[in-house]
Amino acid sequence: MNYSNPPKESPEHVTHKTFHSNLLNHEIGYNIYLPPDYETSGKRYPVSYHLHGYTGNESSEIWALAEAYRSREAITVFMNVISSEEAYLDAVLQIESILINELIPHIEEQFRTCGDRSISGFSMGGAMAFYYAVKHPELFGSVTGYAGTFHHLFHKDYHGVGEPVEKSAGFYETMIQEKKYLDEDGILYLIRKNAEKVRGKLRIHLHIGTDDVLICDNEIMRMDLSALDIPHEYKVFEGAGHELSKILQKKGGY
């Protein structure tokens, strides 16, 4: 387990730093993008937190997302999501505590922020970002899930990422028949529980490629949000697989 992973090369205005986690009793790495005028403007900025995909780290997606964070006047923080495949839900809850109780206070103490927060993530990180935003809508104004593996939060034994998209329907037909799909630690249960809190208040964006086996996962999420009358943006990108760079290269979606 690597707690700190500085990039070999950083995009302009991106710096690698660490903060101390009392929960882990360790220094944890993160990357932070500061707008070009941060040092001279004296302004306070919104903050966007991004959670990487499984096997990644705080430096693995700083280049893929460069165009996105450069296009907005906000601080962007890339968190190191230290996870355990063997105890996935435990990891989700552990990262939740580190993010909310340690990293966010650290960022807001060290940098000029205005209290406006958003969160995004890719794959595993997309699921975590969505889970935290729905659970804590008072903390986040918007959430973006890039190819979120939402099923892992309630179906820890399922491993579909990387499988051909043709297998998607079969995987999910089996999965949704299992009781734990709707257990209280599942994200669909959480959405129903907090529907009133997020409806019209949390801006939700879901992005998925047509060649990603997780397209059924995202379709289920889309249908659940629609059934609960929760506004959301749902974009499907033709020809994109389970690759963040491919999703971001595609324009518009449908």
N, C-alpha and C positions, 0 to 999 in steps of 0.2 A: 504494500500500500504506500503510494507516494503522496505525501501531504503537500509538497510544494513542487511545481513543475514550470519553471521559467521557460519561455519560448526561446528557440535559437535566434529568432529574429522577430521583432515586434513591429506592427504597423505604426505609422506616425501617430503620436499622441496617446499611445497605449503603453502603460507601465505595469510591470509585475511587482506585486507587493505581498505582504503576509499580515495576518492578524492572529492573535492568540485565542484558541478555543479552550475555554475552561472545561467543556464537556469532554473533549478528547485529550486535554492537557498537552496540546501541541500547537506549533505554528502552522497555519493553513494558508496556502497560496491562493491568490486571486489576481486577475488582470483588470485594470481599470482604464477606460477611455475617458479623457477629459476634453471637452470641446476646445477648439483652437484658441478661443478668446478667454478661456477660464482664468488664466493668471492675471489678465488685465481688466476684465470687465467688472469684477466685484459683484456680479449677479449670482443668484441662487438657481440651481438647476434641478429638473426632474431626474430621477434615477431609474434606469432599466436594468434589471437583474436577469442574467442568462445562465441556464443550467445545461450542461453538455450531455451528450449521449453516452450510453454504456461503453466502457473501456476508454473513454476520453478523459480529459482533465481540463483545468481552467485555461489551458493554452491551445487546445485542439480546435476551437472554432472561432478564434479571434480574426483569422483571415477571411473565412467564409462569410462572416457577418459584417465585414468592413464597410461595404457600401451602405448597408442598413443603418449602422450607428453613425456614420459620417453624414448621413442625410438629415439628421435631427439634432436639435440643440438640447442635448441631454447627456448626462453621465451614464456610461454603460459599465456594468460590473460583471465579469465572468467568474462565476463561483466554481470552486473545486468540489464536485459532488462525489464524496467518498462513499461508495456503495458496496453492498455485499449481495451477490446473487443468491447465496444460501439463505439469507434472511432479508428478503427484499422489503417487506413491509416495515421491519425494524429499521432498515436503512432510510426509508422514506420519512419515518418519524424522527430519526436522528438528524437528518439533513434539515428537516423543518425547524427543529430546535436551534440548530447552528445558524441557519439563515435568519430566523426571526429574532432570536434572543442575543445573537452575537455579531453576525456580519452586518445586518442592517444598522444596529446602533453604532458599530464601528465606523461604517461609511458616513453616517450622518453626524458623527462627532468630528471626523477627520476632514470632511469636504463640505463645500457650500451647497447644500441641498434645500429643496423647497417643500419637501413632504409629499410630493407627487411621485408615486412609484408604479412601475409596471414590471411584469415578469414574463419571460419566454423560455423556451427550452426545445431541444431536439430529441426525438425518440424517447428514451427513458427520462431525460430532462424535461421533455414536453409534457409527459404524464405528471411528473412531480410539480412542474410549474402550474399546471391546471388544477391539481389537487390542492396546492397551497392557496391559490387565488380564490377558489370556490370556498375553501374552509375559512379563509381570512379576507373576505371582501372589503373589510374596513382598512386593510393595509395596501391593497393593490387596486388601481383603477382599470387596468387592462391586463389580459393574458394572451399570449400567442403560443400555440402548440404546433411545432413543425414535426409532422409525422409522429405524433405522440403514440407511445405504446401503452395506451390507457388500460389495456387488459391486465398488465402485470400487477396493477394495484389490487386486483381482486382474483387473479388467476396466476399465482406465482410459478406454477409448474409448466406453464405454456411457453414455448419458445418458437415463435414463428418468424422473427426478423431474419431476413436473408433467404427465406423460402420463396419459390416462384409465386407470382401473384395469382396464378391459376388455382393454387391450393387454398386461397383465402376463404372462400365461401365454406368449404368443408371444415376448416379449422373452427370457424365461428359457429357453424351449425352445431358442432359438438360442444363448444364452450358454453353457449347460452343455455344449454340444457342442465348445466350443473348448478346446484344450489348456491355455491359460494360466489357465483357471478353477482348475486344481489346481497351478499353478506354486508354487515354494517361497516366493515373496513374497506368496502368497495366504493369506487368513485361514483357509480350511478346512484347508490344510496345517498352519498353525500350531496350530490346535485339536487336530488328530490328534497332532502332535509333542508337545504339552504336556498331553495328556489326563490323564495320571497326576498331574501337578502341580496341575491345577485341579479335578479330580473330588472333590466333597465339601468343597472348601476355598474356592473362589471362588463367592460367591453371584451368580448370573446372572439378570438380569431383561430380558426383551425385550417392548417395547410397540409395537403397530402398529395402524393403523386399517384397516377393511374397504375404504375408498375410496381407499387409497394404492396406487399402482402397485408400491410396494416390498413389498407383502404377500407376494408370491412369494419375494422375497429373504429375508424373515424366516422364511417357511415352510421354506425350504432350510436356514437356520441351525438352526431348531428340530429338523428331522429329523436333521441331522448331530449335534447335541448328544445327541439321544435314542439314536442309533445307537452313540454312544460311551459311553452310560450316564453322561452328565454331568448331574447335577440342574440344573434351571433353572425359572424362572417365565416363562411365556409368556402374555401378555394381548393379546387382540384387541378393539378398540373399534368397535362398530357405528356407521357413519356418519362416522367421522373420516377425513379426508384427510391430506395431508402437511403438517400444521400442529401444532406443539407445543402450542399453547394448546387446540386441540380434543381432543387426546389427554389432556391433563391435566384438562380439564373433565369428561370421561367418567369414570364411576365403575365400578370392578370389572372390566370387560371379561369375556371368556369364553374 
